[in-house]
């Protein structure tokens, strides 16, 4: 027996479709209303730097709460259990706090419009162009992954053809992003955050009730193929693939918690753009911290349902789970990627089903809209304006941004078919991060804290790091290096980081640095401390708006969660 499309298809009725139609109308309505606030390119690309911190904070976490987060982490919960929380508590929170406290003052204080523009000021045109092209490429590829997963889920749940699902989803996201720019994307991400929670929280609670509460889930997981190791986040040997506890912890802390995590959260313009849309430096610093509060709790509504599915869904429990964990096909034909869908099929009644489907669609569209809004900013400002069409009017670049958004959507439809060749989209995404984020983080950290680093070192280190990650990928794909699962992306990220550092240092020793006056505001030691200070008056006054205090609370809570689980 295999899990066929009809086995996963949900029995949606009129009320579910009415809820879906209402949700889509609301999303497009927000885009239309946001359009009225767009009168300049700054409004379109960075919301005029006018949004409050609570809005940008929720958008910050929602932009990351996309298809891979919801479906991928549920799959990991079914397969590995609680060690999956490391993607949040180790692989996200510390880097988000570092971005808020250390890096946002440089981003926001320098008034750059994008991360590549920061690279332009620090290292010059070659590094700027390399970063702009690599970032734009990555966003189109990731948008395609979000789009493909959205389409495949809609196909399974509602029976719509893949091609129709892809085009419909792309048109809706294009509609509100092209109308209202970043403001439309951000306000819809806030809406989508609440829709996602409204969909997944009841599923979690109903699922826990089905298995006898937390104690019942613990007992069933302990008795299953994964055993008690799936009930403790540390040392996470099943997740890392290491048999040695020390190596497993080292891999989680350094590989995931430092190289991949800091590389993603501190240099990825998809996230940074949300903070840069804030109305003040203090609000920009608070944005990642406000996002970190719900980020800490997301595991409870994406990983726990996966664990519940792993013990309660017939197609994934018992011998099926044992086979999948051994790397063999399950007798049922199901995979861990089906965990959330199978749980929804088993537990949710009509009406609630419509909300759940809307929640899934919201997560996919939030991810894709984040990719599109960051792509149109980088392409318009950092490629089109900087190298192809200089000195045009602001209205020209505003129109260009809308055209670029449409073109990016069409390209994403194409890259959706590249994503379709991967059995596990989490592998695909982590691979892209090792190519683009890990070397960029190395260049950023060196450039921000080492004033001697030269412009030539900026772009040569970036190219060498990216090339080395691609090299590891090719070796793994051709079987020369045996790196199963996400091993290639973890190793590739580490190699890219190390190669970037080494090449940058060597090249710096034989090339000329920029004059120090040109580095004020871009290098930590050369920037007056007053320039990095946040406002403490007006809307930024009050102890509860202190980024340092809020970051300390988040960090303490994260440590407590690691101890408890």
C-alpha positions, -999 to 999 in steps of 0.1 A, spaced: 0 0 0 12 35 -8 1 69 2 -17 82 -29 -28 118 -36 -64 108 -26 -51 95 7 -38 130 15 -66 149 0 -87 168 25 -125 168 23 -128 205 19 -164 218 16 -181 251 8 -172 268 42 -135 259 37 -135 275 3 -153 306 16 -127 311 43 -99 307 17 -116 332 -7 -120 357 22 -83 353 31 -71 359 -5 -94 390 -7 -80 403 25 -44 398 13 -50 417 -20 -69 444 -1 -39 451 21 -18 454 -10 -43 479 -25 -44 500 7 -6 500 10 -3 513 -26 -18 546 -15 12 552 8 37 546 -20 49 579 -36 87 573 -38 111 544 -43 120 546 -6 84 540 2 82 510 -21 115 494 -12 119 503 25 84 515 36 98 550 39 116 539 71 83 546 90 70 513 105 67 507 142 89 480 158 61 456 167 50 455 130 86 449 117 93 425 145 64 402 136 72 406 99 108 396 107 97 363 121 69 357 96 92 362 67 111 332 79 80 312 88 76 300 53 71 267 35 104 251 46 100 262 82 64 248 86 66 216 65 103 209 69 105 213 107 73 192 112 91 165 91 122 168 113 100 166 144 85 133 131 120 120 123 143 133 150 120 147 178 130 174 201 166 179 188 150 197 160 146 227 184 182 235 177 172 251 144 155 277 166 172 280 200 207 275 188 204 281 151 184 314 152 180 332 185 217 340 193 223 353 157 191 374 158 203 390 190 237 397 176 221 413 145 201 435 168 228 447 192 259 447 171 251 449 134 218 469 131 235 502 143 258 499 113 231 490 88 205 515 100 230 542 110 247 542 76 213 547 59 221 520 33 191 507 14 204 471 12 231 448 24 250 449 -10 250 487 -7 268 483 27 293 461 8 297 489 -18 306 515 8 330 492 27 347 474 -2 338 491 -34 321 481 -67 336 446 -74 324 432 -40 291 451 -44 284 436 -78 294 401 -67 272 402 -36 243 418 -55 243 391 -82 247 362 -58 219 375 -35 195 381 -64 202 346 -77 196 330 -43 163 348 -38 149 336 -71 160 301 -63 145 302 -28 112 318 -41 109 290 -65 113 265 -37 85 282 -17 63 283 -48 68 246 -57 60 234 -22 29 256 -20 17 242 -54 24 206 -45 5 209 -12 -24 226 -28 -24 198 -54 -25 172 -27 -50 189 -5 -75 202 -31 -66 183 -63 -58 214 -83 -31 208 -110 5 217 -101 8 242 -129 -24 260 -119 -15 261 -83 19 276 -91 5 303 -113 -24 312 -90 -1 315 -60 24 335 -79 -2 359 -92 -16 366 -57 18 372 -42 28 394 -72 -5 413 -69 1 426 -34 39 429 -36 38 449 -68 9 471 -56 22 481 -22 59 472 -22 76 463 11 47 478 33 22 454 16 46 425 21 52 434 58 16 440 68 6 408 50 34 390 69 19 402 102 -15 390 91 0 357 79 18 352 112 -15 352 131 -32 330 105 -3 305 107 -6 304 145 -44 301 143 -40 271 120 -12 253 139 -20 259 175 -54 241 175 -38 212 155 -11 209 182 -37 210 211 -60 185 194 -31 162 185 -18 163 221 -53 154 233 -54 125 209 -22 110 223 -30 115 260 -14 149 266 24 156 269 29 125 291 12 103 266 33 117 238 65 112 258 55 76 265 47 68 229 79 84 215 100 66 240 85 33 230 89 40 193 119 35 169 136 68 179 135 60 216 141 84 245 169 102 226 141 120 207 128 135 239 159 155 248 174 182 226 210 174 236 232 159 224 211 154 192 232 126 177 203 114 155 201 149 140 238 154 134 247 119 124 276 118 149 279 88 172 301 108 197 282 132 220 310 157 220 313 159 182 275 162 180 273 191 204 303 207 187 286 203 153 254 219 165 271 248 183 297 257 157 283 244 124 246 252 129 248 278 157 276 299 143 285 295 106 251 287 91 230 307 117 250 339 119 256 337 81 219 336 75 204 360 101 230 387 101 236 391 63 204 379 47 187 410 33 153 393 34 154 396 72 175 428 75 152 446 52 123 443 77 144 460 104 156 487 81 120 497 74 116 507 111 111 544 120 143 547 142 175 530 151 161 519 184 131 504 166 154 487 141 174 471 169 142 460 186 129 444 154 149 411 156 145 409 194 107 413 191 108 386 164 129 364 188 101 361 214 76 342 191 106 325 174 113 308 207 78 294 208 74 284 171 89 249 178 58 241 199 35 245 169 57 230 142 79 203 158 54 190 183 28 182 156 55 164 137 62 143 168 25 136 173 22 125 136 52 102 141 34 82 167 -3 86 159 -6 86 121 -8 51 108 13 57 77 42 71 98 41 51 131 56 18 141 73 -1 113 68 28 89 88 51 111 115 24 117 119 19 80 122 56 73 147 62 101 168 34 86 169 52 53 145 27 36 111 34 20 81 30 44 57 1 37 29 27 36 47 48 10 46 79 32 75 101 40 82 124 70 75 153 46 38 142 48 36 145 86 17 177 89 -7 170 60 -15 135 74 -21 149 108 -45 176 94 -63 149 74 -69 128 106 -78 155 131 -94 187 116 -131 191 109 -145 214 81 -142 251 89 -111 244 109 -98 228 78 -102 260 58 -82 279 84 -55 253 84 -52 254 46 -52 292 48 -24 289 74 -3 267 51 -9 290 21 0 320 43 33 304 53 43 297 17 32 332 5 50 349 34 82 332 24 78 340 -13 68 376 -7 99 381 14 121 368 -14 104 390 -40 105 422 -19 142 418 -11 150 408 -47 133 439 -63 152 462 -39 186 447 -45 182 443 -83 168 478 -87 192 497 -65 223 476 -66 224 463 -102 200 484 -124 206 518 -109 243 513 -100 255 498 -132 229 499 -160 207 530 -157 223 556 -136 209 590 -127 173 585 -136 143 600 -118 129 584 -86 97 577 -104 116 557 -130 131 535 -103 97 531 -86 83 518 -119 113 496 -125 108 481 -91 73 470 -100 84 456 -134 113 437 -116 88 422 -92 68 408 -121 99 395 -138 111 379 -106 77 361 -102 80 347 -137 116 335 -129 104 320 -97 79 299 -116 108 286 -136 130 278 -106 101 260 -89 108 232 -113 145 231 -102 132 227 -66 109 199 -78 140 177 -84 148 175 -47 132 149 -25 139 170 6 136 208 1 154 214 34 185 199 18 181 223 -11 177 254 11 207 245 33 228 240 2 219 274 -11 227 290 23 262 273 23 268 289 -12 257 324 -5 254 332 32 284 315 49 311 332 28 292 366 30 292 363 68 330 358 69 335 388 47 312 409 68 327 400 101 363 406 89 353 439 72 334 452 101 360 446 128 393 447 108 399 481 93 430 469 74 409 446 52 411 458 16 385 462 -11 403 435 -32 401 411 -3 364 418 0 354 404 -34 382 377 -38 373 362 -4 336 362 -13 342 345 -47 367 319 -33 343 311 -4 314 306 -27 334 285 -52 347 262 -23 311 256 -11 301 247 -47 332 224 -49 321 205 -18 286 202 -33 300 188 -65 322 163 -47 292 151 -26 269 149 -56 295 128 -76 301 105 -47 338 115 -43 329 126 -8 303 107 12 282 133 28 247 121 33 216 142 42 225 178 50 262 169 56 273 185 23 257 218 33 271 218 68 306 209 56 303 233 26 293 262 49 323 255 72 347 252 43 333 284 26 337 303 59 373 292 64 384 297 28 369 332 27 388 341 59 421 327 47 419 342 12 408 376 26 437 377 51 463 367 24 450 392 -2 448 420 24 485 415 32 495 423 -4 469 450 -14 461 486 -4 433 494 22 409 522 19 417 555 37 404 554 73 381 585 69 362 565 43 355 538 68 338 558 95 303 543 101 314 510 84 341 497 107 335 493 144 368 508 158 366 539 135 329 548 142 322 573 170 301 557 197 276 585 195 268 575 159 259 540 171 237 551 200 199 547 198 174 574 207 160 572 243 133 599 240 98 601 226 86 567 211 119 552 220 118 561 257 111 535 285 130 506 300 108 482 281 122 496 248 158 490 257 173 466 231 200 454 255 175 445 283 151 428 259 179 408 243 190 397 278 154 385 286 153 365 253 187 350 259 178 340 295 146 324 283 164 305 255 189 291 280 161 280 303 143 263 274 175 244 265 178 233 301 142 221 304 142 203 271 
